[in-house]
Amino acid sequence: MNMLLFLPELALITMALVLFFATLASWSFKRLYGLTLAMAATTVVCAVASWGQEGMLFFGAYQVDAFSQLFKIFITMGLFVVIAMGEGLKGIETRLKPEYFLFVTLSCTGLVFLTSAMELITIFISLEVSSFALYVMIPFRKADGRHREQMEAGIKYVLFGALSTGIALFGMSYVFGIAHTTYLAELVKVVPGLFASSPMLIVGMVMMLAGFFFKLAMFPMHFWAPDVYQGAANETAGFVATIPKVGAVALLIRIIALSQGADLGDFTWILATFAVSSMVIGNLSALVQEDVKRLLAYSSIAHAGYVMVALLCVNTLGFATAIYYIAGYMVMNLACFYVVYHVGQEGENVTLSDLSGLYKRSPLLALVLAVGAFGMAGIPPTVGFFGKFFVFTAAIEEGLFALVIITVINAGISAFYYLKLVRAAYTPVADPGETLVVGKPASLLGMALMAAILMVGIFPQFFMEVAERAVGTLM
């Protein structure tokens, strides 16, 4: 076997094994953190080094191509940023910090497996590897008066995860029963021709996708997000809000690509209803939130709807737009959680009132928050603006005019609560509080996040070409 084909996975598995043995040792946190950060950087290098590799592994159940490798780069980069952002792990119990790094790595390993999985059972196992790590990790928060909150978050995530797993498996059973195969390469040959003659195939596909929507926090599997974001530690919430969504989009593109060339009919209407419901529920609920993490949770539900509009185009432009959008969303959301982490000095939740006068306490944090919020609102020249622009373009080309109108209205609504974050940070107050000290490494990370949001927005064509090349392997 060509080891380059499996290089990112081997790097993550090795990292997980090292961290497992680290949990058995009594290392200082500084030593553990330095090792973890170095290994996370190595996984990024391995993912980039394997770009351009193509091949099949494990009897056709695992495919390495430009599509999977691009998502592996996104996931490993996200892992590195989350670990770099959580320097000190202020919101995690001291005795659980080694385990936190282990389970973050295991979750990313499952997501990396997911991007290359080409068989339904392999997809299911990869998804569960990622999910089970998060089930364990979400309650890892300092108790100090919030014990009930963190336990509630963990229980809700487990219960909704179990429900979504059952729905996805039930949907898979319908698809297998009708198509008589679990391999995506075989399904893509038979599924398009069966849509018109087998209504139960539509039911199976919708159930399977609805189960997968759990990772994306999309309607109807969105209820867990606000409480889990609020109850989990700031570091954990930053991870849950970003990297699993990248893996979910990779999975949804592979599954929805099965229907290319088919007359989707009711299937399109059902998914369009999910997209509209996500946008409306997410944006209207976010308008009244005071807790920043709850606001970002409802925001993520709305963004899942925007991504689904791109996926409904079922063409190269639509899928490439979804990749561009979710990559930009990951960076913008990480920027917002970067600010939440540093404002919550003791790992506490951050409200809008806590942001008052932030520009006085830390000009850098206020600027990072402004750039991230402007990007999420879709203000040029950020990546968020061009992400939404490409979504509108792809949907108009497919004649989805009603969806475009609804999406534009919802994008306008979202600007209110994103700009509310910026207004809170730059509102003058008589006593802004103590100056927030941000170290040099953390400052460099903040500037890198701002640069990524702006550069990917200013030069979108290069990144869209890379995304289109990746999607070309599916079409």
Secondary structure in CASP SS format (residue, H / E / C, confidence):
PFRMAT SS
TARGET T0000
AUTHOR 0000-0000-0000
METHOD secondary structure of the structure
MODEL  1
M C 1.00
N C 1.00
M H 1.00
L H 1.00
L H 1.00
F H 1.00
L H 1.00
P H 1.00
E H 1.00
L H 1.00
A H 1.00
L H 1.00
I H 1.00
T H 1.00
M H 1.00
A H 1.00
L H 1.00
V H 1.00
L H 1.00
F H 1.00
F H 1.00
A H 1.00
T H 1.00
L H 1.00
A C 1.00
S C 1.00
W C 1.00
S C 1.00
F H 1.00
K H 1.00
R H 1.00
L H 1.00
Y H 1.00
G H 1.00
L H 1.00
T H 1.00
L H 1.00
A H 1.00
M H 1.00
A H 1.00
A H 1.00
T H 1.00
T H 1.00
V H 1.00
V H 1.00
C H 1.00
A H 1.00
V H 1.00
A H 1.00
S C 1.00
W C 1.00
G C 1.00
Q C 1.00
E C 1.00
G E 1.00
M E 1.00
L E 1.00
F C 1.00
F C 1.00
G C 1.00
A C 1.00
Y E 1.00
Q E 1.00
V E 1.00
D C 1.00
A H 1.00
F H 1.00
S H 1.00
Q H 1.00
L H 1.00
F H 1.00
K H 1.00
I H 1.00
F H 1.00
I H 1.00
T H 1.00
M H 1.00
G H 1.00
L H 1.00
F H 1.00
V H 1.00
V H 1.00
I H 1.00
A H 1.00
M H 1.00
G C 1.00
E C 1.00
G C 1.00
L C 1.00
K C 1.00
G C 1.00
I C 1.00
E C 1.00
T H 1.00
R H 1.00
L H 1.00
K H 1.00
P H 1.00
E H 1.00
Y H 1.00
F H 1.00
L H 1.00
F H 1.00
V H 1.00
T H 1.00
L H 1.00
S H 1.00
C H 1.00
T H 1.00
G H 1.00
L H 1.00
V H 1.00
F H 1.00
L H 1.00
T H 1.00
S H 1.00
A E 1.00
M C 1.00
E E 1.00
L H 1.00
I H 1.00
T H 1.00
I H 1.00
F H 1.00
I H 1.00
S H 1.00
L H 1.00
E H 1.00
V H 1.00
S H 1.00
S H 1.00
F H 1.00
A H 1.00
L H 1.00
Y H 1.00
V H 1.00
M H 1.00
I C 1.00
P C 1.00
F C 1.00
R C 1.00
K C 1.00
A C 1.00
D C 1.00
G C 1.00
R C 1.00
H H 1.00
R H 1.00
E H 1.00
Q H 1.00
M H 1.00
E H 1.00
A H 1.00
G H 1.00
I H 1.00
K H 1.00
Y H 1.00
V H 1.00
L H 1.00
F H 1.00
G H 1.00
A H 1.00
L H 1.00
S H 1.00
T H 1.00
G H 1.00
I H 1.00
A H 1.00
L H 1.00
F H 1.00
G H 1.00
M H 1.00
S H 1.00
Y H 1.00
V H 1.00
F H 1.00
G H 1.00
I H 1.00
A H 1.00
H C 1.00
T C 1.00
T C 1.00
Y E 1.00
L H 1.00
A H 1.00
E H 1.00
L H 1.00
V H 1.00
K H 1.00
V H 1.00
V H 1.00
P H 1.00
G H 1.00
L H 1.00
F C 1.00
A C 1.00
S C 1.00
S C 1.00
P H 1.00
M H 1.00
L H 1.00
I H 1.00
V H 1.00
G H 1.00
M H 1.00
V H 1.00
M H 1.00
M H 1.00
L H 1.00
A H 1.00
G H 1.00
F H 1.00
F H 1.00
F H 1.00
K H 1.00
L H 1.00
A C 1.00
M C 1.00
F C 1.00
P C 1.00
M C 1.00
H C 1.00
F C 1.00
W C 1.00
A H 1.00
P H 1.00
D H 1.00
V H 1.00
Y H 1.00
Q H 1.00
G H 1.00
A C 1.00
A C 1.00
N H 1.00
E H 1.00
T H 1.00
A H 1.00
G H 1.00
F H 1.00
V H 1.00
A C 1.00
T C 1.00
I H 1.00
P H 1.00
K H 1.00
V H 1.00
G H 1.00
A H 1.00
V H 1.00
A H 1.00
L H 1.00
L H 1.00
I H 1.00
R H 1.00
I H 1.00
I H 1.00
A H 1.00
L H 1.00
S H 1.00
Q C 1.00
G C 1.00
A C 1.00
D C 1.00
L C 1.00
G C 1.00
D H 1.00
F H 1.00
T H 1.00
W H 1.00
I H 1.00
L H 1.00
A H 1.00
T H 1.00
F H 1.00
A H 1.00
V H 1.00
S H 1.00
S H 1.00
M H 1.00
V H 1.00
I H 1.00
G H 1.00
N H 1.00
L H 1.00
S H 1.00
A H 1.00
L C 1.00
V C 1.00
Q C 1.00
E C 1.00
D E 1.00
V H 1.00
K H 1.00
R H 1.00
L H 1.00
L H 1.00
A H 1.00
Y H 1.00
S H 1.00
S H 1.00
I H 1.00
A H 1.00
H H 1.00
A H 1.00
G H 1.00
Y H 1.00
V H 1.00
M H 1.00
V H 1.00
A H 1.00
L H 1.00
L C 1.00
C C 1.00
V C 1.00
N C 1.00
T H 1.00
L H 1.00
G H 1.00
F H 1.00
A H 1.00
T H 1.00
A H 1.00
I H 1.00
Y H 1.00
Y H 1.00
I H 1.00
A H 1.00
G H 1.00
Y H 1.00
M H 1.00
V H 1.00
M H 1.00
N H 1.00
L H 1.00
A H 1.00
C H 1.00
F H 1.00
Y H 1.00
V H 1.00
V H 1.00
Y H 1.00
H H 1.00
V H 1.00
G C 1.00
Q C 1.00
E C 1.00
G C 1.00
E C 1.00
N C 1.00
V C 1.00
T E 1.00
L C 1.00
S H 1.00
D H 1.00
L H 1.00
S C 1.00
G C 1.00
L H 1.00
Y H 1.00
K H 1.00
R H 1.00
S C 1.00
P H 1.00
L H 1.00
L H 1.00
A H 1.00
L H 1.00
V H 1.00
L H 1.00
A H 1.00
V H 1.00
G H 1.00
A H 1.00
F H 1.00
G H 1.00
M H 1.00
A H 1.00
G C 1.00
I C 1.00
P C 1.00
P C 1.00
T C 1.00
V H 1.00
G H 1.00
F H 1.00
F H 1.00
G H 1.00
K H 1.00
F H 1.00
F H 1.00
V H 1.00
F H 1.00
T H 1.00
A H 1.00
A H 1.00
I H 1.00
E H 1.00
E C 1.00
G C 1.00
L C 1.00
F H 1.00
A H 1.00
L H 1.00
V H 1.00
I H 1.00
I H 1.00
T H 1.00
V H 1.00
I H 1.00
N H 1.00
A H 1.00
G H 1.00
I H 1.00
S H 1.00
A H 1.00
F H 1.00
Y H 1.00
Y H 1.00
L H 1.00
K H 1.00
L H 1.00
V H 1.00
R H 1.00
A H 1.00
A H 1.00
Y C 1.00
T C 1.00
P C 1.00
V C 1.00
A C 1.00
D C 1.00
P C 1.00
G C 1.00
E C 1.00
T C 1.00
L C 1.00
V C 1.00
V C 1.00
G C 1.00
K H 1.00
P H 1.00
A H 1.00
S H 1.00
L H 1.00
L H 1.00
G H 1.00
M H 1.00
A H 1.00
L H 1.00
M H 1.00
A H 1.00
A H 1.00
I H 1.00
L H 1.00
M H 1.00
V H 1.00
G H 1.00
I H 1.00
F C 1.00
P H 1.00
Q H 1.00
F H 1.00
F H 1.00
M H 1.00
E H 1.00
V H 1.00
A H 1.00
E H 1.00
R H 1.00
A H 1.00
V H 1.00
G C 1.00
T C 1.00
L C 1.00
M C 1.00
END
